[in-house]
Amino acid sequence: MSREACRAGASAALISLIALTLAWELWLAPLRPGGSFLAFKALLLLLPLRGILAGRLYTYQWSSMFILGFFIEGVMRGWGDHGLSQRLAWCEVLISTLFFICVLGYARSFKKLKV
């Protein structure tokens, strides 16, 4: 995969994860009727957004570890929740995995090959 494809994929995945998190916790399947404070976890996803959109390598490096928290949350809620919340959790797992793969591909494209 090319560097630009990885950059575009990571950007799209991060924006999708922000939208999913907000929709999930405010409207689709909140823990409490009317929305829950878990929607604030979307604010955490805004931390790497500027650097990801700008293509900053350092942001790609640290966000590869940062996104694993959202992956873990998705797995735990995917196994523990039921109904729509469970399906949204597996979507979170899928999107965070896509983000992780794109971030690794982008960071790897900077690695110098030694021959």
C-alpha positions as CSV (number, residue, x, y, z in Angstrom):
1,M,0.0,0.0,0.0
2,S,1.3,3.5,-0.8
3,R,2.1,6.1,1.8
4,E,-0.8,8.3,0.6
5,A,-3.3,5.4,0.7
6,C,-2.2,4.6,4.2
7,R,-2.6,8.3,5.2
8,A,-6.0,8.5,3.6
9,G,-7.1,5.3,5.2
10,A,-5.9,6.3,8.7
11,S,-7.6,9.7,8.4
12,A,-10.9,8.2,7.2
13,A,-10.8,5.5,10.0
14,L,-10.1,8.1,12.7
15,I,-12.9,10.4,11.6
16,S,-15.2,7.4,11.3
17,L,-14.4,6.2,14.8
18,I,-15.1,9.7,16.1
19,A,-18.5,9.7,14.4
20,L,-19.3,6.2,15.6
21,T,-18.4,7.0,19.2
22,L,-20.5,10.1,19.2
23,A,-23.5,8.5,17.5
24,W,-23.2,5.4,19.7
25,E,-23.1,7.1,23.1
26,L,-25.5,10.0,22.3
27,W,-28.2,8.5,20.1
28,L,-27.9,4.9,18.9
29,A,-27.3,2.8,22.1
30,P,-26.2,5.0,25.1
31,L,-25.7,3.3,28.4
32,R,-28.4,5.7,29.9
33,P,-31.4,7.1,28.0
34,G,-30.7,10.5,26.6
35,G,-26.9,9.9,26.2
36,S,-24.0,9.0,28.4
37,F,-20.8,10.6,29.5
38,L,-18.9,8.0,27.5
39,A,-19.4,10.3,24.5
40,F,-16.5,12.3,26.0
41,K,-14.2,9.5,24.9
42,A,-14.6,11.0,21.4
43,L,-12.6,14.0,22.7
44,L,-9.7,11.7,23.2
45,L,-9.8,10.8,19.5
46,L,-9.4,14.4,18.6
47,L,-5.9,14.4,20.1
48,P,-4.2,12.7,17.2
49,L,-6.6,14.0,14.5
50,R,-4.6,17.1,13.5
51,G,-1.3,15.2,13.3
52,I,-2.9,12.4,11.3
53,L,-4.5,14.8,8.8
54,A,-1.2,16.6,8.5
55,G,0.8,13.4,8.0
56,R,3.1,13.9,11.0
57,L,5.1,10.7,11.5
58,Y,5.5,11.1,15.3
59,T,1.7,11.3,15.6
60,Y,1.3,8.1,13.6
61,Q,3.8,6.4,15.8
62,W,2.2,7.2,19.2
63,S,-1.4,6.9,17.9
64,S,-0.6,3.2,16.9
65,M,-0.5,2.5,20.7
66,F,-3.2,5.0,21.6
67,I,-5.8,3.3,19.4
68,L,-5.4,0.0,21.1
69,G,-7.5,1.3,24.1
70,F,-10.4,1.7,21.7
71,F,-9.8,-1.7,20.2
72,I,-9.9,-3.3,23.7
73,E,-13.0,-1.4,24.6
74,G,-14.7,-2.7,21.5
75,V,-13.7,-6.3,22.2
76,M,-15.0,-6.1,25.8
77,R,-18.3,-4.5,24.9
78,G,-18.6,-6.8,21.9
79,W,-18.6,-9.8,24.2
80,G,-20.5,-8.2,27.1
81,D,-23.2,-6.1,25.4
82,H,-26.2,-7.3,23.5
83,G,-28.2,-6.0,20.5
84,L,-27.2,-2.8,18.7
85,S,-24.6,-1.9,21.3
86,Q,-22.8,-5.2,20.6
87,R,-22.9,-4.6,16.8
88,L,-21.5,-1.1,17.3
89,A,-18.7,-2.5,19.5
90,W,-17.7,-4.9,16.7
91,C,-17.7,-1.9,14.3
92,E,-15.4,-0.1,16.7
93,V,-13.0,-3.1,16.6
94,L,-13.1,-3.2,12.8
95,I,-12.4,0.6,12.5
96,S,-9.7,0.7,15.1
97,T,-8.0,-2.3,13.4
98,L,-8.2,-0.6,10.0
99,F,-6.7,2.6,11.6
100,F,-3.9,0.5,13.2
101,I,-3.0,-1.2,9.9
102,C,-3.0,2.1,8.0
103,V,-0.9,3.8,10.7
104,L,1.7,1.0,10.6
105,G,1.8,1.1,6.8
106,Y,2.3,4.8,6.9
107,A,5.1,4.7,9.5
108,R,6.8,1.8,7.8
109,S,6.9,3.7,4.5
110,F,9.5,6.0,6.2
111,K,11.8,3.1,7.1
112,K,15.0,3.1,5.2
113,L,15.9,-0.2,3.5
114,K,19.4,-1.5,4.1
115,V,20.8,-3.6,1.3
